[in-house]
């Protein structure tokens, strides 16, 4: 089923892990995906791999925390590929530390990328989607937005993404633009595979479904929200975590 046939989708942080899985799912659904990441070499590798599978993809290296680079990204996509139909705000970083030990840089780096970067992308998409009277903006928050030990910066940034999403949903609904947030639970990616086995087992033990999620679990929800089938769903915060957050 190609329910996103010929739709133009930008996915940030798409060179690895969850973002890569999301980009692949949207490609499978027929979208023309722009793979955005800070790592230019990794972007090109994913572009080549997806192209070899027959998907229509383009790579673009950009720092989402830099507003000028985001403006250039959207200008490029609009001029060279077509009007942006779908934006997936996935790019994010973590700099974990307990509250009393967290440095100013640790705080600011996470806020700059996870929240301000998401704002830059959302704002740029909104301006263009309003002209087209159509669009889908889907942002990746986290179960950690409810608070998590050692993640004051990350939790604050992801809570901010929820607030940004709900505000954008209210402002943009009249333009036929939907805005939703996804809160993934414990997802099996390169990053999570780096944790010790004991930590992995502890995390999985907290999940009622008894397993870590996969990037495709998140990708399936995003492809639905990006489709015409979800045209009346906006301002929602959806957990994809196997029941980890209930």
Secondary structure, DSSP 8 states (H G I E B T S, - for coil): --TTTT-EEEEET-SSHHHHHHHHHHHHTT-EEEEEES-HHHHHHHHHHHHHTT--EEEEE--TT-HHHHHHHHHHHHHHT----EEEE-------B-GGG--HHHHHHHIIIIIIHHHHHHHHHHHHHHHHT-EEEEEE--GGGG--TTBHHHHHHHHHHHHHHHHHHHHHGGGTEEEEEEEE-SEESTTGGGS-HHHHHHHHHT-TTSS-EEHHHHHHHHHHHTSGGGTT--S-EEEESTTS--
